[in-house]
Amino acid sequence: MSNKDEKTAGLLTLPSVALSSAVGSSMVRRGADELAASAEADRLFERGLSLWNQEKYGEAVRCLAQSLRRNSNHAASLFYLGLAYFQGAGMPKKDYVQAAICWRKAAAQGNPEAQNNLGRCYEQGLGLPRDDQEAAFWFGQAAEQGHVTAQLNLGVMYELGRGLAQDFAQAAAWYEKAAEQGCAVAQYNLGGILRLGRGVPQDYARAALWYRRAADQHHAIAEFNLAVLYELGQGVKPSLRHAAFWYHRAAEHGEESARQCFVDMLKKLQECEREANHPEAEDRTLFRSGSAC
């Protein structure tokens, strides 16, 4: 290569170095701008959330919209804006279609609340065509992240065979995850599967345990079923007095069928009290104390 060629070759590298430097500067500026916009989106969301919690929905919606103008993929803002559309909070009217659009965008980013709600839209046909398979998919995405309502919903889909092959063992497994997080409906549902032995070994003692946990949260049907277990002595020591207590609680919480059962238990208890040696006549404190053990 001649001296001229060598000089030319050297010169040809300079524009590319200069170009790389220019691109690098541009990327740094763009990155800084994106960080600033993201921070501002976070600030506006926090302001919107505070207003939402104060039930100032119109102002909250405006802040959420401003947040999304800074960052169109802000998952939390998308979730709450979807909620506003779904409930008609701060909006002229409810709009399930727009709610589903917002939740889909947030769900695609892994937001579990949006995933569960999108599943609900598919399951109930709200703003989207009814589709049990899609519903089960999105419930599953949220359930895997520990979302308690999604775990309950996924359990229901497995139990009923909606969008998934019916699988009582899987239903029980998801109910138990939600039940452990304190979901009364999941506790009741799990109790039912265990009592009947559907897909799992029949276990009255565990059924009674989960019914009791749901009953402690005033789940009326769980209270009724717990009373039945006490009356029949299934999984618990038989006790007409405890049966009467839980029938009474169930009736108080709106389970109409429990009213007559309670009356029947009182009659049986009166008969027991006429028998001096009957074990049911020994403890007369249950109803006065307002608790069952």
SULURKA-V682412 format. One record per pair of residues at least 6 apart in sequence whose C-alpha atoms are under 7 Angstrom apart, sorted by the first residue. I is the first residue (numbers start at 0). J is the second residue. If there is no record, write none. Layout:
i=I j=J
i=I j=J
This chain:
i=36 j=69
i=36 j=70
i=37 j=69
i=37 j=70
i=39 j=69
i=40 j=66
i=40 j=67
i=40 j=69
i=40 j=70
i=41 j=66
i=43 j=62
i=43 j=63
i=43 j=65
i=43 j=66
i=44 j=62
i=44 j=63
i=44 j=66
i=44 j=76
i=46 j=62
i=47 j=59
i=47 j=60
i=47 j=62
i=47 j=63
i=48 j=59
i=50 j=56
i=50 j=58
i=50 j=59
i=51 j=59
i=56 j=88
i=56 j=89
i=57 j=89
i=60 j=80
i=60 j=89
i=63 j=76
i=63 j=80
i=66 j=76
i=67 j=73
i=67 j=76
i=74 j=105
i=74 j=108
i=74 j=110
i=77 j=101
i=77 j=102
i=77 j=105
i=78 j=101
i=78 j=102
i=78 j=105
i=78 j=113
i=80 j=101
i=81 j=97
i=81 j=98
i=81 j=99
i=81 j=101
i=81 j=102
i=82 j=98
i=83 j=89
i=83 j=90
i=84 j=90
i=84 j=93
i=84 j=94
i=84 j=95
i=84 j=97
i=84 j=98
i=85 j=93
i=85 j=94
i=85 j=95
i=85 j=98
i=86 j=93
i=87 j=93
i=87 j=94
i=95 j=125
i=95 j=126
i=96 j=126
i=96 j=127
i=99 j=117
i=99 j=120
i=99 j=126
i=102 j=113
i=102 j=114
i=102 j=117
i=103 j=117
i=105 j=113
i=106 j=113
i=106 j=114
i=111 j=141
i=111 j=144
i=111 j=146
i=114 j=137
i=114 j=138
i=114 j=140
i=114 j=141
i=115 j=137
i=115 j=138
i=115 j=141
i=115 j=149
i=117 j=137
i=118 j=133
i=118 j=134
i=118 j=135
i=118 j=137
i=118 j=138
i=119 j=134
i=120 j=126
i=120 j=127
i=121 j=127
i=121 j=128
i=121 j=129
i=121 j=130
i=121 j=131
i=121 j=133
i=121 j=134
i=122 j=129
i=122 j=130
i=122 j=131
i=122 j=134
i=123 j=129
i=131 j=161
i=131 j=162
i=132 j=162
i=132 j=163
i=135 j=153
i=135 j=156
i=135 j=162
i=138 j=149
i=138 j=152
i=138 j=153
i=139 j=153
i=141 j=149
i=142 j=149
i=142 j=150
i=147 j=177
i=147 j=180
i=150 j=173
i=150 j=174
i=150 j=176
i=150 j=177
i=151 j=173
i=151 j=174
i=151 j=177
i=151 j=185
i=153 j=173
i=154 j=169
i=154 j=170
i=154 j=171
i=154 j=173
i=154 j=174
i=155 j=170
i=156 j=162
i=156 j=163
i=157 j=163
i=157 j=164
i=157 j=165
i=157 j=166
i=157 j=167
i=157 j=169
i=157 j=170
i=158 j=165
i=158 j=166
i=158 j=167
i=158 j=170
i=159 j=165
i=167 j=197
i=167 j=198
i=168 j=198
i=168 j=199
i=171 j=189
i=171 j=192
i=174 j=185
i=174 j=186
i=174 j=188
i=174 j=189
i=175 j=185
i=175 j=189
i=177 j=185
i=178 j=185
i=178 j=186
i=183 j=213
i=183 j=216
i=183 j=218
i=186 j=209
i=186 j=210
i=186 j=212
i=186 j=213
i=187 j=209
i=187 j=210
i=187 j=213
i=187 j=221
i=189 j=209
i=190 j=206
i=190 j=207
i=190 j=209
i=190 j=210
i=191 j=206
i=193 j=199
i=193 j=200
i=193 j=201
i=193 j=202
i=193 j=203
i=193 j=205
i=193 j=206
i=194 j=201
i=194 j=202
i=194 j=203
i=194 j=206
i=195 j=201
i=196 j=202
i=203 j=233
i=203 j=234
i=204 j=234
i=204 j=235
i=207 j=225
i=207 j=234
i=210 j=221
i=210 j=222
i=210 j=225
i=211 j=225
i=213 j=221
i=214 j=221
i=214 j=222
i=217 j=252
i=219 j=249
i=219 j=252
i=219 j=253
i=219 j=254
i=220 j=249
i=220 j=254
i=222 j=245
i=222 j=246
i=222 j=248
i=222 j=249
i=223 j=245
i=223 j=246
i=223 j=249
i=223 j=257
i=225 j=245
i=226 j=241
i=226 j=242
i=226 j=243
i=226 j=245
i=226 j=246
i=227 j=242
i=228 j=234
i=228 j=235
i=229 j=235
i=229 j=236
i=229 j=237
i=229 j=238
i=229 j=239
i=229 j=241
i=229 j=242
i=230 j=237
i=230 j=238
i=230 j=239
i=230 j=242
i=231 j=237
i=239 j=264
i=239 j=268
i=239 j=279
i=240 j=268
i=240 j=279
i=241 j=291
i=243 j=261
i=243 j=264
i=243 j=265
i=244 j=286
i=246 j=257
i=246 j=258
i=246 j=260
i=246 j=261
i=247 j=257
i=247 j=258
i=247 j=261
i=249 j=257
i=250 j=257
i=250 j=258
i=268 j=279
i=271 j=277
i=271 j=279
i=271 j=280
i=272 j=280
i=285 j=291
